[in-house]
């Protein structure tokens, strides 16, 4: 028969006390049981810690191996140079557009979201691609006539209009007129070669710039011409002063865009927005 010891449990909040019977050997050897329980708890903690450490070390090693692999595949200097080129290219493009009164380009989500299949080791190819795209866009913007040659009110648009001299019959107007003052500066809208710089019947003092073999811009009724035939001009370069030479009713700039030997409406090239009202 196992010996038991009665333990009186007194609770000051209750009127009656409780008696519990506990095996005598537990009371006698409680220190041994407590030490054993403590040993179990410590062992559990150590084993858990070891397993966590082992798993963490494996994950850490996998990440370290991945990082070393990526570092071996990426030319960091080349990637940084490419992204710096992209950033400076976008700055020049936006400065170009801003100077011509056009809205800046935004880089947000450029090219769409990154695919789940994208591998960071392809960052050099990614940077090269966007660098070429930005440089190509910059080259195109510089060679195509974009924006206004003069920042003034547009007094007459492209198409048929009432004869400004007689006020009766209609005539075809092959460009856009910008109203201004004699001596106002006129600038180019794109890079190219000056193919004509002189007096042209009806146009008065006139400059024609060829941007490619099928695309030219014409600037007429100038007071002074500051370029000569054969000059290469940059986009936005000063070429002369506004006047009223030739067939003109007052100081203004007559501006034309000629594509494949035909005069086309410059409106889209000036505003890049078909719905924008450009007359005033």
HELIX and SHEET records of a PDB file:
HELIX    1   1 UNK A   24  UNK A   28  1                                   5    
HELIX    2   2 UNK A   30  UNK A   73  1                                  44    
HELIX    3   3 UNK A   76  UNK A   99  1                                  24    
HELIX    4   4 UNK A  120  UNK A  122  5                                   3    
HELIX    5   5 UNK A  123  UNK A  143  1                                  21    
HELIX    6   6 UNK A  267  UNK A  271  1                                   5    
SHEET    1   A 2 UNK A   4  UNK A   9  0                                        
SHEET    2   A 2 UNK A  18  UNK A  23 -1                                        
SHEET    1   B 7 UNK A 154  UNK A 156  0                                        
SHEET    2   B 7 UNK A 176  UNK A 179 -1                                        
SHEET    3   B 7 UNK A 252  UNK A 259 -1                                        
SHEET    4   B 7 UNK A 215  UNK A 225 -1                                        
SHEET    5   B 7 UNK A 204  UNK A 212 -1                                        
SHEET    6   B 7 UNK A 192  UNK A 200 -1                                        
SHEET    7   B 7 UNK A 232  UNK A 233 -1                                        
SHEET    1   C 4 UNK A 154  UNK A 156  0                                        
SHEET    2   C 4 UNK A 176  UNK A 179 -1                                        
SHEET    3   C 4 UNK A 252  UNK A 259 -1                                        
SHEET    4   C 4 UNK A 262  UNK A 264 -1                                        
SHEET    1   D 6 UNK A 154  UNK A 156  0                                        
SHEET    2   D 6 UNK A 176  UNK A 179 -1                                        
SHEET    3   D 6 UNK A 252  UNK A 259 -1                                        
SHEET    4   D 6 UNK A 215  UNK A 225 -1                                        
SHEET    5   D 6 UNK A 238  UNK A 242 -1                                        
SHEET    6   D 6 UNK A 185  UNK A 187 -1                                        
SHEET    1   E 2 UNK A 159  UNK A 162  0                                        
SHEET    2   E 2 UNK A 170  UNK A 173 -1                                        
END                                                                             
